[in-house]
Amino acid sequence: MMPGSSGFEVCTKLREKSTVPIIMLTARDTDIDYITGITLGSDDYFTKPFSPMSLVMRVKSIFRRIEFEKKQNYDKYSNSIDMELKFGDVIINKKNKIVTSKNVNIDLTPNEYNLLTYLFENIDRAVSRDELLNKIWGYDIEVETRAADDTVKRLRKKILNTNILIETVWGFGFRLKEKS
């Protein structure tokens, strides 16, 4: 029991403002409670007692769906816009996979290109090493490797003559910045 309000009320309020995934964990186990929870906008409805493994699998399923929807939206968006990313004096032509600065090509390996492109696409935030390992190399988070750090080190040398830099966010990852 939640003090002051019910899970149904919280679900309704959340759904009015957000599309965040909602999984209800509750002792209310009648069919009408299940129908009410799903109808109000929860993505799933678990009654106590429940299997922790089932809960983990449902959460993973929701994350898979979110990633799939993000990819579909990105594909729609990227097909409708110019395939060029710009930051500072660096331009990434995604269609031809060419990176230039001041009309000079910057030769990059496929991983360097993918990492730089990913940082450009996430320009408004710091990107963790684990996220880079997953998105660029396809590694699970548990993998111990310096691949991201080594690639960033090489990439920094290659973009030295541009007005952007890859800043280290200590203990976390990296972000792009324009040089002052």
Secondary structure, DSSP 8 states (H G I E B T S, - for coil): --TTS-HHHHHHHHHHH-----EEEES--SHHHHHHHHHTT-SEEEESS--HHHHHHHHHHHHHHHHHHHHHHHHHHHHHS-SEEEETTEEEETTTTEEEETTEE----HHHHHHHHHHHHTTTS-EEHHHHIIIII---TT----HHHHHHHHHHHHTTTSSEEEEEETTTEEEEEE--
